[in-house]
Amino acid sequence: MTFDEFMITVQQGQEPDGLSAELRSLWLAASGDWQGSHTIAQEIQSRQGSWIHAYLHREEGDIGNARYWYSRAGQPEHRGTTAQELDELIRHFLAS
């Protein structure tokens, strides 16, 4: 699936079948369901899940908590907008 195809499913409100937990969390985030996305991210016990978790807390405005999760993920704190970060995350996990 390409980034554009992924975003079309978000716009149409039709979650694709077979998404990884990471992409499902990001799909929900892109769809405006922060809580649903956060619930899934909390269940992903890896650096990948921590990276998504960091983004979500940054989106929420809880920078201190986001920094903790960036550290757990081994990722630098993102300096762009949250929209840019979400796009980067989606592209990263689509390519994985």
N, CA, C and O atoms as a CHARMM CRD file, in Angstrom:
* protein
*
  384
    1    1 MET  N      0.85300  -1.16900   0.00000 PROA 1      0.00000
    2    1 MET  CA     0.00000   0.00000   0.00000 PROA 1      0.00000
    3    1 MET  C      0.90200   1.23600   0.00000 PROA 1      0.00000
    4    1 MET  O      1.90100   1.28900   0.71600 PROA 1      0.00000
    5    2 THR  N      0.53700   2.21600  -0.80400 PROA 2      0.00000
    6    2 THR  CA     1.29300   3.46700  -0.83900 PROA 2      0.00000
    7    2 THR  C      0.75600   4.42000   0.21800 PROA 2      0.00000
    8    2 THR  O     -0.31700   4.21300   0.78400 PROA 2      0.00000
    9    3 PHE  N      1.53000   5.46700   0.46800 PROA 3      0.00000
   10    3 PHE  CA     1.09500   6.50600   1.40900 PROA 3      0.00000
   11    3 PHE  C     -0.23100   7.10900   0.94500 PROA 3      0.00000
   12    3 PHE  O     -1.15600   7.26400   1.74200 PROA 3      0.00000
   13    4 ASP  N     -0.32300   7.44600  -0.33500 PROA 4      0.00000
   14    4 ASP  CA    -1.55300   8.05900  -0.85800 PROA 4      0.00000
   15    4 ASP  C     -2.75600   7.12500  -0.70400 PROA 4      0.00000
   16    4 ASP  O     -3.84500   7.56700  -0.33800 PROA 4      0.00000
   17    5 GLU  N     -2.55800   5.84600  -0.98100 PROA 5      0.00000
   18    5 GLU  CA    -3.65200   4.88300  -0.81300 PROA 5      0.00000
   19    5 GLU  C     -4.07500   4.79700   0.65500 PROA 5      0.00000
   20    5 GLU  O     -5.26500   4.73700   0.96300 PROA 5      0.00000
   21    6 PHE  N     -3.09900   4.79100   1.54500 PROA 6      0.00000
   22    6 PHE  CA    -3.38000   4.76600   2.98300 PROA 6      0.00000
   23    6 PHE  C     -4.22400   5.97600   3.37300 PROA 6      0.00000
   24    6 PHE  O     -5.22200   5.84500   4.08200 PROA 6      0.00000
   25    7 MET  N     -3.81700   7.15200   2.90200 PROA 7      0.00000
   26    7 MET  CA    -4.52800   8.37900   3.27700 PROA 7      0.00000
   27    7 MET  C     -5.93000   8.42900   2.67100 PROA 7      0.00000
   28    7 MET  O     -6.83300   9.02100   3.26300 PROA 7      0.00000
   29    8 ILE  N     -6.12400   7.82700   1.52300 PROA 8      0.00000
   30    8 ILE  CA    -7.47500   7.75400   0.94100 PROA 8      0.00000
   31    8 ILE  C     -8.38000   6.93700   1.84900 PROA 8      0.00000
   32    8 ILE  O     -9.54200   7.29200   2.04500 PROA 8      0.00000
   33    9 THR  N     -7.86200   5.84500   2.40800 PROA 9      0.00000
   34    9 THR  CA    -8.69300   5.04300   3.31400 PROA 9      0.00000
   35    9 THR  C     -9.06000   5.83300   4.56200 PROA 9      0.00000
   36    9 THR  O    -10.15000   5.67000   5.11200 PROA 9      0.00000
   37   10 VAL  N     -8.14300   6.68900   5.00700 PROA 10     0.00000
   38   10 VAL  CA    -8.43800   7.55700   6.16200 PROA 10     0.00000
   39   10 VAL  C     -9.56000   8.52000   5.79100 PROA 10     0.00000
   40   10 VAL  O    -10.52000   8.67800   6.54600 PROA 10     0.00000
   41   11 GLN  N     -9.44400   9.15800   4.64200 PROA 11     0.00000
   42   11 GLN  CA   -10.45900  10.11900   4.19900 PROA 11     0.00000
   43   11 GLN  C    -11.82100   9.44900   4.03400 PROA 11     0.00000
   44   11 GLN  O    -12.85300  10.05600   4.32000 PROA 11     0.00000
   45   12 GLN  N    -11.82400   8.20400   3.57600 PROA 12     0.00000
   46   12 GLN  CA   -13.07400   7.47700   3.36400 PROA 12     0.00000
   47   12 GLN  C    -13.60000   6.82800   4.64200 PROA 12     0.00000
   48   12 GLN  O    -14.72900   6.33900   4.67300 PROA 12     0.00000
   49   13 GLY  N    -12.78300   6.82400   5.69300 PROA 13     0.00000
   50   13 GLY  CA   -13.19300   6.20800   6.95300 PROA 13     0.00000
   51   13 GLY  C    -13.30800   4.69900   6.88000 PROA 13     0.00000
   52   13 GLY  O    -14.09600   4.09100   7.60400 PROA 13     0.00000
   53   14 GLN  N    -12.50800   4.08800   5.98900 PROA 14     0.00000
   54   14 GLN  CA   -12.55500   2.63200   5.80300 PROA 14     0.00000
   55   14 GLN  C    -11.20000   2.03600   6.13200 PROA 14     0.00000
   56   14 GLN  O    -10.30700   1.99200   5.28500 PROA 14     0.00000
   57   15 GLU  N    -11.05200   1.57500   7.37000 PROA 15     0.00000
   58   15 GLU  CA    -9.78000   0.98500   7.79200 PROA 15     0.00000
   59   15 GLU  C     -9.50000  -0.27400   6.97600 PROA 15     0.00000
   60   15 GLU  O    -10.34000  -1.17200   6.91500 PROA 15     0.00000
   61   16 PRO  N     -8.33200  -0.34400   6.35400 PROA 16     0.00000
   62   16 PRO  CA    -8.00000  -1.53300   5.55600 PROA 16     0.00000
   63   16 PRO  C     -7.79500  -2.76000   6.44000 PROA 16     0.00000
   64   16 PRO  O     -7.36900  -2.64600   7.58900 PROA 16     0.00000
   65   17 ASP  N     -8.09400  -3.90600   5.90400 PROA 17     0.00000
   66   17 ASP  CA    -7.82600  -5.16600   6.60100 PROA 17     0.00000
   67   17 ASP  C     -6.32500  -5.43600   6.58500 PROA 17     0.00000
   68   17 ASP  O     -5.60900  -5.00100   5.68300 PROA 17     0.00000
   69   18 GLY  N     -5.87100  -6.15600   7.59100 PROA 18     0.00000
   70   18 GLY  CA    -4.51500  -6.66100   7.59900 PROA 18     0.00000
   71   18 GLY  C     -3.42900  -5.67900   7.98500 PROA 18     0.00000
   72   18 GLY  O     -2.25100  -5.95000   7.75600 PROA 18     0.00000
   73   19 LEU  N     -3.79300  -4.53900   8.56900 PROA 19     0.00000
   74   19 LEU  CA    -2.77000  -3.58700   8.99400 PROA 19     0.00000
   75   19 LEU  C     -2.01900  -4.13100  10.20600 PROA 19     0.00000
   76   19 LEU  O     -2.60200  -4.78900  11.06800 PROA 19     0.00000
   77   20 SER  N     -0.72100  -3.84900  10.26000 PROA 20     0.00000
   78   20 SER  CA     0.04700  -4.16500  11.45800 PROA 20     0.00000
   79   20 SER  C     -0.49300  -3.31900  12.60800 PROA 20     0.00000
   80   20 SER  O     -1.22300  -2.35300  12.38500 PROA 20     0.00000
   81   21 ALA  N     -0.13400  -3.68000  13.82100 PROA 21     0.00000
   82   21 ALA  CA    -0.56700  -2.89600  14.98100 PROA 21     0.00000
   83   21 ALA  C     -0.07300  -1.45600  14.86500 PROA 21     0.00000
   84   21 ALA  O     -0.79100  -0.52000  15.21800 PROA 21     0.00000
   85   22 GLU  N      1.14900  -1.28100  14.37100 PROA 22     0.00000
   86   22 GLU  CA     1.70700   0.06300  14.22200 PROA 22     0.00000
   87   22 GLU  C      0.87200   0.88400  13.23000 PROA 22     0.00000
   88   22 GLU  O      0.49100   2.01900  13.51700 PROA 22     0.00000
   89   23 LEU  N      0.59500   0.30000  12.07000 PROA 23     0.00000
   90   23 LEU  CA    -0.18300   1.04100  11.06700 PROA 23     0.00000
   91   23 LEU  C     -1.63000   1.23700  11.50000 PROA 23     0.00000
   92   23 LEU  O     -2.24200   2.25000  11.16200 PROA 23     0.00000
   93   24 ARG  N     -2.17600   0.29500  12.23400 PROA 24     0.00000
   94   24 ARG  CA    -3.54700   0.46600  12.74100 PROA 24     0.00000
   95   24 ARG  C     -3.58800   1.64300  13.71300 PROA 24     0.00000
   96   24 ARG  O     -4.50600   2.46100  13.66100 PROA 24     0.00000
   97   25 SER  N     -2.59900   1.73000  14.59700 PROA 25     0.00000
   98   25 SER  CA    -2.52200   2.84900  15.53200 PROA 25     0.00000
   99   25 SER  C     -2.40600   4.16900  14.77400 PROA 25     0.00000
  100   25 SER  O     -3.07600   5.14500  15.11100 PROA 25     0.00000
  101   26 LEU  N     -1.56300   4.19400  13.76200 PROA 26     0.00000
  102   26 LEU  CA    -1.38800   5.42000  12.97900 PROA 26     0.00000
  103   26 LEU  C     -2.61600   5.75000  12.15100 PROA 26     0.00000
  104   26 LEU  O     -2.93700   6.92200  11.95500 PROA 26     0.00000
  105   27 TRP  N     -3.30900   4.72400  11.66300 PROA 27     0.00000
  106   27 TRP  CA    -4.55200   4.95500  10.92100 PROA 27     0.00000
  107   27 TRP  C     -5.57300   5.64300  11.83000 PROA 27     0.00000
  108   27 TRP  O     -6.23500   6.59900  11.42500 PROA 27     0.00000
  109   28 LEU  N     -5.69100   5.14800  13.05000 PROA 28     0.00000
  110   28 LEU  CA    -6.61400   5.75900  13.99800 PROA 28     0.00000
  111   28 LEU  C     -6.19600   7.18600  14.33800 PROA 28     0.00000
  112   28 LEU  O     -7.04400   8.07200  14.44400 PROA 28     0.00000
  113   29 ALA  N     -4.89800   7.41300  14.50800 PROA 29     0.00000
  114   29 ALA  CA    -4.40700   8.76800  14.78400 PROA 29     0.00000
  115   29 ALA  C     -4.75400   9.70100  13.63000 PROA 29     0.00000
  116   29 ALA  O     -5.23300  10.81300  13.85300 PROA 29     0.00000
  117   30 ALA  N     -4.51400   9.25700  12.39900 PROA 30     0.00000
  118   30 ALA  CA    -4.81800  10.07600  11.22800 PROA 30     0.00000
  119   30 ALA  C     -6.30800  10.31800  11.08100 PROA 30     0.00000
  120   30 ALA  O     -6.72800  11.31100  10.48900 PROA 30     0.00000
  121   31 SER  N     -7.11000   9.40100  11.62500 PROA 31     0.00000
  122   31 SER  CA    -8.56900   9.52000  11.55900 PROA 31     0.00000
  123   31 SER  C     -9.13700  10.35900  12.70100 PROA 31     0.00000
  124   31 SER  O    -10.34400  10.59600  12.76200 PROA 31     0.00000
  125   32 GLY  N     -8.26800  10.80600  13.60200 PROA 32     0.00000
  126   32 GLY  CA    -8.72200  11.64700  14.70400 PROA 32     0.00000
  127   32 GLY  C     -9.09400  10.89800  15.97000 PROA 32     0.00000
  128   32 GLY  O     -9.63600  11.49000  16.90400 PROA 32     0.00000
  129   33 ASP  N     -8.81000   9.60000  16.01200 PROA 33     0.00000
  130   33 ASP  CA    -9.12600   8.79600  17.19800 PROA 33     0.00000
  131   33 ASP  C     -7.86700   8.63800  18.04200 PROA 33     0.00000
  132   33 ASP  O     -7.22300   7.59000  18.02400 PROA 33     0.00000
  133   34 TRP  N     -7.51900   9.70900  18.79300 PROA 34     0.00000
  134   34 TRP  CA    -6.30500   9.70000  19.60700 PROA 34     0.00000
  135   34 TRP  C     -6.35600   8.56700  20.62100 PROA 34     0.00000
  136   34 TRP  O     -5.37900   7.83300  20.77100 PROA 34     0.00000
  137   35 GLN  N     -7.46300   8.41200  21.31000 PROA 35     0.00000
  138   35 GLN  CA    -7.56400   7.40500  22.37000 PROA 35     0.00000
  139   35 GLN  C     -7.39700   5.99200  21.81800 PROA 35     0.00000
  140   35 GLN  O     -6.67000   5.18200  22.39200 PROA 35     0.00000
  141   36 GLY  N     -8.06300   5.69800  20.71300 PROA 36     0.00000
  142   36 GLY  CA    -7.92300   4.38200  20.10600 PROA 36     0.00000
  143   36 GLY  C     -6.48900   4.12200  19.66800 PROA 36     0.00000
  144   36 GLY  O     -5.96300   3.02500  19.85800 PROA 36     0.00000
  145   37 SER  N     -5.86200   5.13200  19.08100 PROA 37     0.00000
  146   37 SER  CA    -4.48000   5.02000  18.65700 PROA 37     0.00000
  147   37 SER  C     -3.56200   4.79800  19.85400 PROA 37     0.00000
  148   37 SER  O     -2.65800   3.96300  19.80300 PROA 37     0.00000
  149   38 HSD  N     -3.79100   5.53400  20.91100 PROA 38     0.00000
  150   38 HSD  CA    -2.97100   5.43100  22.11800 PROA 38     0.00000
  151   38 HSD  C     -3.10900   4.04900  22.75300 PROA 38     0.00000
  152   38 HSD  O     -2.12000   3.46900  23.20100 PROA 38     0.00000
  153   39 THR  N     -4.32000   3.52700  22.79400 PROA 39     0.00000
  154   39 THR  CA    -4.55200   2.19700  23.36600 PROA 39     0.00000
  155   39 THR  C     -3.71600   1.14800  22.64400 PROA 39     0.00000
  156   39 THR  O     -3.09700   0.29700  23.28100 PROA 39     0.00000
  157   40 ILE  N     -3.69900   1.20700  21.32300 PROA 40     0.00000
  158   40 ILE  CA    -2.92100   0.24600  20.54100 PROA 40     0.00000
  159   40 ILE  C     -1.42300   0.47000  20.74700 PROA 40     0.00000
  160   40 ILE  O     -0.67400  -0.48700  20.94000 PROA 40     0.00000
  161   41 ALA  N     -0.98600   1.72700  20.70700 PROA 41     0.00000
  162   41 ALA  CA     0.44000   2.03000  20.87300 PROA 41     0.00000
  163   41 ALA  C      0.96000   1.51300  22.20800 PROA 41     0.00000
  164   41 ALA  O      2.09400   1.04100  22.28800 PROA 41     0.00000
  165   42 GLN  N      0.15300   1.59700  23.24700 PROA 42     0.00000
  166   42 GLN  CA     0.56200   1.11800  24.57000 PROA 42     0.00000
  167   42 GLN  C      0.79900  -0.39200  24.57900 PROA 42     0.00000
  168   42 GLN  O      1.58100  -0.90100  25.38300 PROA 42     0.00000
  169   43 GLU  N      0.13000  -1.09100  23.69500 PROA 43     0.00000
  170   43 GLU  CA     0.24100  -2.54800  23.64500 PROA 43     0.00000
  171   43 GLU  C      1.43300  -3.02500  22.81700 PROA 43     0.00000
  172   43 GLU  O      1.79200  -4.20100  22.88200 PROA 43     0.00000
  173   44 ILE  N      2.05000  -2.13900  22.04400 PROA 44     0.00000
  174   44 ILE  CA     3.18400  -2.50600  21.20100 PROA 44     0.00000
  175   44 ILE  C      4.45100  -2.37500  22.05300 PROA 44     0.00000
  176   44 ILE  O      4.94800  -1.27200  22.28000 PROA 44     0.00000
  177   45 GLN  N      4.94900  -3.49000  22.50700 PROA 45     0.00000
  178   45 GLN  CA     6.08800  -3.51500  23.44100 PROA 45     0.00000
  179   45 GLN  C      7.41300  -3.54700  22.68200 PROA 45     0.00000
  180   45 GLN  O      8.16000  -4.52300  22.74200 PROA 45     0.00000
  181   46 SER  N      7.68400  -2.46000  21.97100 PROA 46     0.00000
  182   46 SER  CA     8.92100  -2.36100  21.19500 PROA 46     0.00000
  183   46 SER  C      9.28700  -0.88800  21.05600 PROA 46     0.00000
  184   46 SER  O      8.52400   0.00200  21.43000 PROA 46     0.00000
  185   47 ARG  N     10.47000  -0.66100  20.51000 PROA 47     0.00000
  186   47 ARG  CA    10.87800   0.72200  20.23400 PROA 47     0.00000
  187   47 ARG  C      9.92400   1.37900  19.23400 PROA 47     0.00000
  188   47 ARG  O      9.67900   2.58400  19.28700 PROA 47     0.00000
  189   48 GLN  N      9.39700   0.56800  18.33000 PROA 48     0.00000
  190   48 GLN  CA     8.46100   1.09500  17.32100 PROA 48     0.00000
  191   48 GLN  C      7.19700   1.64700  17.99700 PROA 48     0.00000
  192   48 GLN  O      6.72400   2.73600  17.67100 PROA 48     0.00000
  193   49 GLY  N      6.67000   0.87100  18.93900 PROA 49     0.00000
  194   49 GLY  CA     5.49800   1.32100  19.67300 PROA 49     0.00000
  195   49 GLY  C      5.80300   2.55100  20.50200 PROA 49     0.00000
  196   49 GLY  O      4.96300   3.44200  20.63100 PROA 49     0.00000
  197   50 SER  N      6.99800   2.60400  21.06400 PROA 50     0.00000
  198   50 SER  CA     7.39700   3.77200  21.86000 PROA 50     0.00000
  199   50 SER  C      7.48700   5.01700  20.98500 PROA 50     0.00000
  200   50 SER  O      7.16400   6.11700  21.43200 PROA 50     0.00000
  201   51 TRP  N      7.92300   4.84600  19.74600 PROA 51     0.00000
  202   51 TRP  CA     8.01700   5.98400  18.82700 PROA 51     0.00000
  203   51 TRP  C      6.62000   6.54000  18.52400 PROA 51     0.00000
  204   51 TRP  O      6.41600   7.75400  18.54400 PROA 51     0.00000
  205   52 ILE  N      5.68400   5.66900  18.24900 PROA 52     0.00000
  206   52 ILE  CA     4.30600   6.11600  18.01100 PROA 52     0.00000
  207   52 ILE  C      3.75400   6.76400  19.27300 PROA 52     0.00000
  208   52 ILE  O      3.09000   7.79800  19.21300 PROA 52     0.00000
  209   53 HSD  N      4.03500   6.14800  20.41300 PROA 53     0.00000
  210   53 HSD  CA     3.57300   6.66400  21.70100 PROA 53     0.00000
  211   53 HSD  C      4.11600   8.08200  21.92100 PROA 53     0.00000
  212   53 HSD  O      3.38900   8.95800  22.39000 PROA 53     0.00000
  213   54 ALA  N      5.39000   8.30800  21.58300 PROA 54     0.00000
  214   54 ALA  CA     5.99300   9.64300  21.70100 PROA 54     0.00000
  215   54 ALA  C      5.23400  10.65300  20.84500 PROA 54     0.00000
  216   54 ALA  O      4.87900  11.73500  21.31300 PROA 54     0.00000
  217   55 TYR  N      4.98900  10.29000  19.59000 PROA 55     0.00000
  218   55 TYR  CA     4.23000  11.18100  18.70100 PROA 55     0.00000
  219   55 TYR  C      2.87400  11.53100  19.30800 PROA 55     0.00000
  220   55 TYR  O      2.46800  12.69300  19.30700 PROA 55     0.00000
  221   56 LEU  N      2.18300  10.52900  19.82200 PROA 56     0.00000
  222   56 LEU  CA     0.83600  10.76100  20.35900 PROA 56     0.00000
  223   56 LEU  C      0.86200  11.73900  21.53200 PROA 56     0.00000
  224   56 LEU  O     -0.00500  12.60700  21.63200 PROA 56     0.00000
  225   57 HSD  N      1.83900  11.60800  22.40800 PROA 57     0.00000
  226   57 HSD  CA     1.90400  12.53700  23.53900 PROA 57     0.00000
  227   57 HSD  C      2.34000  13.93300  23.08800 PROA 57     0.00000
  228   57 HSD  O      1.94800  14.93200  23.69100 PROA 57     0.00000
  229   58 ARG  N      3.13700  13.99900  22.04800 PROA 58     0.00000
  230   58 ARG  CA     3.47400  15.30500  21.47200 PROA 58     0.00000
  231   58 ARG  C      2.22000  15.94100  20.87600 PROA 58     0.00000
  232   58 ARG  O      1.97100  17.13200  21.06300 PROA 58     0.00000
  233   59 GLU  N      1.44500  15.15100  20.16900 PROA 59     0.00000
  234   59 GLU  CA     0.18200  15.63700  19.58500 PROA 59     0.00000
  235   59 GLU  C     -0.75400  16.12700  20.68700 PROA 59     0.00000
  236   59 GLU  O     -1.46900  17.11500  20.52200 PROA 59     0.00000
  237   60 GLU  N     -0.73500  15.42700  21.79300 PROA 60     0.00000
  238   60 GLU  CA    -1.58400  15.77400  22.93500 PROA 60     0.00000
  239   60 GLU  C     -1.09600  17.06000  23.61600 PROA 60     0.00000
  240   60 GLU  O     -1.86200  17.72300  24.31400 PROA 60     0.00000
  241   61 GLY  N      0.17100  17.40500  23.41200 PROA 61     0.00000
  242   61 GLY  CA     0.73900  18.58700  24.05000 PROA 61     0.00000
  243   61 GLY  C      1.50200  18.27200  25.32500 PROA 61     0.00000
  244   61 GLY  O      1.92900  19.18500  26.03100 PROA 61     0.00000
  245   62 ASP  N      1.67800  16.99400  25.63000 PROA 62     0.00000
  246   62 ASP  CA     2.39400  16.56500  26.82600 PROA 62     0.00000
  247   62 ASP  C      3.85400  16.29400  26.43800 PROA 62     0.00000
  248   62 ASP  O      4.26000  15.14600  26.25700 PROA 62     0.00000
  249   63 ILE  N      4.62800  17.37100  26.31500 PROA 63     0.00000
  250   63 ILE  CA     5.98700  17.27900  25.79200 PROA 63     0.00000
  251   63 ILE  C      6.89600  16.46300  26.71600 PROA 63     0.00000
  252   63 ILE  O      7.73500  15.70100  26.23400 PROA 63     0.00000
  253   64 GLY  N      6.74400  16.61300  28.02600 PROA 64     0.00000
  254   64 GLY  CA     7.56200  15.84500  28.95600 PROA 64     0.00000
  255   64 GLY  C      7.37300  14.35100  28.77000 PROA 64     0.00000
  256   64 GLY  O      8.34700  13.59900  28.74000 PROA 64     0.00000
  257   65 ASN  N      6.13400  13.92000  28.64600 PROA 65     0.00000
  258   65 ASN  CA     5.83000  12.51200  28.43500 PROA 65     0.00000
  259   65 ASN  C      6.33300  12.06500  27.06400 PROA 65     0.00000
  260   65 ASN  O      6.85000  10.95700  26.92200 PROA 65     0.00000
  261   66 ALA  N      6.18000  12.93100  26.05000 PROA 66     0.00000
  262   66 ALA  CA     6.67500  12.60800  24.71000 PROA 66     0.00000
  263   66 ALA  C      8.18500  12.38100  24.74400 PROA 66     0.00000
  264   66 ALA  O      8.68100  11.43700  24.12800 PROA 66     0.00000
  265   67 ARG  N      8.91900  13.23300  25.45600 PROA 67     0.00000
  266   67 ARG  CA    10.37500  13.08600  25.53600 PROA 67     0.00000
  267   67 ARG  C     10.75700  11.74000  26.15000 PROA 67     0.00000
  268   67 ARG  O     11.70200  11.08900  25.70500 PROA 67     0.00000
  269   68 TYR  N     10.01600  11.33600  27.17100 PROA 68     0.00000
  270   68 TYR  CA    10.26500  10.02700  27.77800 PROA 68     0.00000
  271   68 TYR  C     10.13400   8.92400  26.73600 PROA 68     0.00000
  272   68 TYR  O     10.98600   8.03800  26.66000 PROA 68     0.00000
  273   69 TRP  N      9.07200   8.97200  25.93100 PROA 69     0.00000
  274   69 TRP  CA     8.83200   7.92000  24.94600 PROA 69     0.00000
  275   69 TRP  C      9.80400   7.99600  23.77200 PROA 69     0.00000
  276   69 TRP  O     10.17400   6.95900  23.22100 PROA 69     0.00000
  277   70 TYR  N     10.23100   9.20600  23.37300 PROA 70     0.00000
  278   70 TYR  CA    11.27900   9.30400  22.34600 PROA 70     0.00000
  279   70 TYR  C     12.54300   8.61400  22.84500 PROA 70     0.00000
  280   70 TYR  O     13.21500   7.90500  22.09600 PROA 70     0.00000
  281   71 SER  N     12.85800   8.83200  24.12000 PROA 71     0.00000
  282   71 SER  CA    14.03200   8.19700  24.71500 PROA 71     0.00000
  283   71 SER  C     13.90800   6.67600  24.67100 PROA 71     0.00000
  284   71 SER  O     14.85600   5.98800  24.29400 PROA 71     0.00000
  285   72 ARG  N     12.76600   6.15700  25.04800 PROA 72     0.00000
  286   72 ARG  CA    12.53200   4.70200  25.01900 PROA 72     0.00000
  287   72 ARG  C     12.61600   4.15400  23.60000 PROA 72     0.00000
  288   72 ARG  O     13.03100   3.01600  23.38100 PROA 72     0.00000
  289   73 ALA  N     12.21600   4.98200  22.64200 PROA 73     0.00000
  290   73 ALA  CA    12.22600   4.56000  21.23300 PROA 73     0.00000
  291   73 ALA  C     13.60900   4.67300  20.60900 PROA 73     0.00000
  292   73 ALA  O     13.84900   4.12000  19.53600 PROA 73     0.00000
  293   74 GLY  N     14.52500   5.38600  21.27100 PROA 74     0.00000
  294   74 GLY  CA    15.83200   5.62600  20.66700 PROA 74     0.00000
  295   74 GLY  C     15.74900   6.58600  19.50600 PROA 74     0.00000
  296   74 GLY  O     16.55500   6.52500  18.57800 PROA 74     0.00000
  297   75 GLN  N     14.76700   7.47900  19.55600 PROA 75     0.00000
  298   75 GLN  CA    14.53800   8.44400  18.48000 PROA 75     0.00000
  299   75 GLN  C     14.76400   9.86100  18.99800 PROA 75     0.00000
  300   75 GLN  O     14.46700  10.15100  20.15700 PROA 75     0.00000
  301   76 PRO  N     15.28600  10.74400  18.14900 PROA 76     0.00000
  302   76 PRO  CA    15.39300  12.14200  18.56800 PROA 76     0.00000
  303   76 PRO  C     13.99500  12.77200  18.62400 PROA 76     0.00000
  304   76 PRO  O     13.07900  12.35100  17.91700 PROA 76     0.00000
  305   77 GLU  N     13.86000  13.76200  19.45700 PROA 77     0.00000
  306   77 GLU  CA    12.58900  14.49100  19.51800 PROA 77     0.00000
  307   77 GLU  C     12.35400  15.16200  18.16700 PROA 77     0.00000
  308   77 GLU  O     13.23500  15.83700  17.63400 PROA 77     0.00000
  309   78 HSD  N     11.17000  14.97100  17.63000 PROA 78     0.00000
  310   78 HSD  CA    10.83500  15.52500  16.31800 PROA 78     0.00000
  311   78 HSD  C     10.74200  17.03900  16.42000 PROA 78     0.00000
  312   78 HSD  O     10.19600  17.56300  17.39000 PROA 78     0.00000
  313   79 ARG  N     11.26500  17.73700  15.43800 PROA 79     0.00000
  314   79 ARG  CA    11.28400  19.20400  15.45300 PROA 79     0.00000
  315   79 ARG  C     10.27900  19.83400  14.49200 PROA 79     0.00000
  316   79 ARG  O     10.03500  21.04000  14.55000 PROA 79     0.00000
  317   80 GLY  N      9.69700  19.02700  13.61100 PROA 80     0.00000
  318   80 GLY  CA     8.70700  19.55700  12.67900 PROA 80     0.00000
  319   80 GLY  C      7.32600  19.59100  13.32300 PROA 80     0.00000
  320   80 GLY  O      7.19400  19.42800  14.53600 PROA 80     0.00000
  321   81 THR  N      6.32500  19.79700  12.52300 PROA 81     0.00000
  322   81 THR  CA     4.95000  19.80700  13.02500 PROA 81     0.00000
  323   81 THR  C      4.50300  18.38100  13.32600 PROA 81     0.00000
  324   81 THR  O      5.10700  17.41700  12.85800 PROA 81     0.00000
  325   82 THR  N      3.44500  18.26100  14.10700 PROA 82     0.00000
  326   82 THR  CA     2.92100  16.92300  14.38500 PROA 82     0.00000
  327   82 THR  C      2.36100  16.30000  13.10900 PROA 82     0.00000
  328   82 THR  O      2.42800  15.08100  12.94400 PROA 82     0.00000
  329   83 ALA  N      1.81300  17.10300  12.20800 PROA 83     0.00000
  330   83 ALA  CA     1.31900  16.56200  10.93500 PROA 83     0.00000
  331   83 ALA  C      2.46600  15.97400  10.12600 PROA 83     0.00000
  332   83 ALA  O      2.31800  14.91500   9.51600 PROA 83     0.00000
  333   84 GLN  N      3.61100  16.65600  10.11800 PROA 84     0.00000
  334   84 GLN  CA     4.78100  16.13800   9.40800 PROA 84     0.00000
  335   84 GLN  C      5.26100  14.83900  10.04500 PROA 84     0.00000
  336   84 GLN  O      5.62200  13.88700   9.35300 PROA 84     0.00000
  337   85 GLU  N      5.25800  14.81800  11.36800 PROA 85     0.00000
  338   85 GLU  CA     5.71500  13.61100  12.04900 PROA 85     0.00000
  339   85 GLU  C      4.79200  12.43200  11.76400 PROA 85     0.00000
  340   85 GLU  O      5.26000  11.31700  11.53200 PROA 85     0.00000
  341   86 LEU  N      3.49000  12.67300  11.77900 PROA 86     0.00000
  342   86 LEU  CA     2.54800  11.59800  11.47900 PROA 86     0.00000
  343   86 LEU  C      2.79400  11.06100  10.07400 PROA 86     0.00000
  344   86 LEU  O      2.81600   9.84700   9.87100 PROA 86     0.00000
  345   87 ASP  N      2.97700  11.94600   9.11000 PROA 87     0.00000
  346   87 ASP  CA     3.27600  11.50900   7.73900 PROA 87     0.00000
  347   87 ASP  C      4.55300  10.66700   7.70100 PROA 87     0.00000
  348   87 ASP  O      4.59000   9.62500   7.04700 PROA 87     0.00000
  349   88 GLU  N      5.59300  11.11300   8.39900 PROA 88     0.00000
  350   88 GLU  CA     6.86000  10.37900   8.42700 PROA 88     0.00000
  351   88 GLU  C      6.68300   8.99800   9.05000 PROA 88     0.00000
  352   88 GLU  O      7.22500   8.01100   8.55200 PROA 88     0.00000
  353   89 LEU  N      5.92800   8.93300  10.13400 PROA 89     0.00000
  354   89 LEU  CA     5.67200   7.63500  10.78000 PROA 89     0.00000
  355   89 LEU  C      4.92600   6.70000   9.83300 PROA 89     0.00000
  356   89 LEU  O      5.29600   5.53600   9.68300 PROA 89     0.00000
  357   90 ILE  N      3.88900   7.20400   9.20600 PROA 90     0.00000
  358   90 ILE  CA     3.10700   6.36600   8.29200 PROA 90     0.00000
  359   90 ILE  C      4.00600   5.85900   7.16800 PROA 90     0.00000
  360   90 ILE  O      3.99300   4.66900   6.85200 PROA 90     0.00000
  361   91 ARG  N      4.78500   6.75400   6.56300 PROA 91     0.00000
  362   91 ARG  CA     5.68000   6.34600   5.47300 PROA 91     0.00000
  363   91 ARG  C      6.69400   5.30600   5.96000 PROA 91     0.00000
  364   91 ARG  O      6.97200   4.33300   5.25900 PROA 91     0.00000
  365   92 HSD  N      7.24200   5.51200   7.15400 PROA 92     0.00000
  366   92 HSD  CA     8.20800   4.56600   7.71800 PROA 92     0.00000
  367   92 HSD  C      7.60200   3.17300   7.86600 PROA 92     0.00000
  368   92 HSD  O      8.20000   2.18200   7.44800 PROA 92     0.00000
  369   93 PHE  N      6.41000   3.10500   8.46200 PROA 93     0.00000
  370   93 PHE  CA     5.82100   1.78800   8.71900 PROA 93     0.00000
  371   93 PHE  C      5.24100   1.14400   7.46700 PROA 93     0.00000
  372   93 PHE  O      5.15100  -0.08100   7.39100 PROA 93     0.00000
  373   94 LEU  N      4.84900   1.94200   6.49400 PROA 94     0.00000
  374   94 LEU  CA     4.42700   1.35800   5.21200 PROA 94     0.00000
  375   94 LEU  C      5.61800   0.71100   4.50500 PROA 94     0.00000
  376   94 LEU  O      5.47600  -0.31100   3.83400 PROA 94     0.00000
  377   95 ALA  N      6.79200   1.32300   4.66600 PROA 95     0.00000
  378   95 ALA  CA     8.00200   0.80000   4.01300 PROA 95     0.00000
  379   95 ALA  C      8.59600  -0.40000   4.76400 PROA 95     0.00000
  380   95 ALA  O      9.41300  -1.13700   4.21200 PROA 95     0.00000
  381   96 SER  N      8.18700  -0.59100   6.00700 PROA 96     0.00000
  382   96 SER  CA     8.76400  -1.68100   6.81400 PROA 96     0.00000
  383   96 SER  C      8.22700  -3.03400   6.40700 PROA 96     0.00000
  384   96 SER  O      8.61000  -4.05000   6.98600 PROA 96     0.00000
